[in-house]
Amino acid sequence: MKIWKIYAFIFGFILVLAVGFFLGWRLTQPQFVAKREVNAQVILTALRDRGFLVTQTYVFDQPVTIKKTSGSAFKDFFFGQTITARGAMEVNLGIDLAKVSEQDVVIEDQKITVTVPTSSLFNVRLVGPIDVRNDQGILKRVLQNEDGYNEALAELSRIAEETANKPEFLDRATLRAKDDIARLLGYVAEGKTIEVITQ
């Protein structure tokens, strides 16, 4: 009877030990991670999910003067107008990633080359108030009184857009965009070399 208990104890001990080893092995072995194949469609999806990638923001604060004159001092006294305004305009530049097509993505072994468009203007918007001074001729003030706000805003927007479209601003935005896109694709295609070029 005692020998049977000893055998049962030894068998139980071995069984518990075996179960412990098996569980320890299962819990510590590396998990199988299914690697996603990186193809052009995966790259395009990652890029298009970003939409328009804003890479540079500039704020321009410069005065504008709009003169409405007939060339005659007499007429201008009655109907002339001079609008002077100042306001901060924010301009955002970046790359429209929706324009990237499947032909723009080239995958070779460990290297991915993506061709993107150069930077362009995304939007121009007013930041804060506009300080408008409106000098009008006597009759214009009575017959066609206007505060000049809309014209001032349009002119501030035009000048900010014109300034932002200068090559030095666009080049800086394009360079930043290439870095941002390479970093983004580095997460999508880990271990591969990413090269971003512009058209």
C-alpha positions, 0 to 999 in steps of 0.5 A: 500500500505504501509503495502504491502511494510512493508511485502515485506521488512520483507520477503526480510530481513528474506530471506537474513538472511536465505541465509546468515545463510545457506552460513555461515553454508556451508562454516564453516562446516568441509569438508568430507575427504575420508579416504584411507584404508591402506592395504599392497598394499598401504604400498608396493607402498609407499616403492617401490616408494623410490627404494633403500633407501640410509641411510648412506654415508661414504667417505674413504680417504686412501692410497693404494700400489700395488706392482708387483714383481717377488721376484727377485731384478734383474727382478724387476729392469727391470720389477717391478712396484709399484703403490702408490695412494690416493683418496677419495672414497664415499660409499653409504649404504642402503636398497633395498625396491624393495625386500619387498613383501606383506608377509613382511607387517602385519597390525593388528588394529592400528599397522603395522609391516614391515620386511625389508632386512638388509643394503647392499652396493649401490655404490662406487664412486670416489670423486675428483682426484686420486693422483697416483705415478707409479714406473716402472722397466726400461724395463717395462717403455719402453715396457709396459708403463702404468700409473697405474690409472685403477689399483689404482682406482680398488684397492681404490674401493675394499678397500672402499667396504671392509671397508663399509661392516664391521658390524659396518657400516652396522648396523648403516645404518640399524638402520637409515633405520628403522627410515626413513621407520617408519617416511615415513610410519607414513605419509602414515598410520597416527595414526597407530603404525609403527614397522620396523624389519629386516630379 
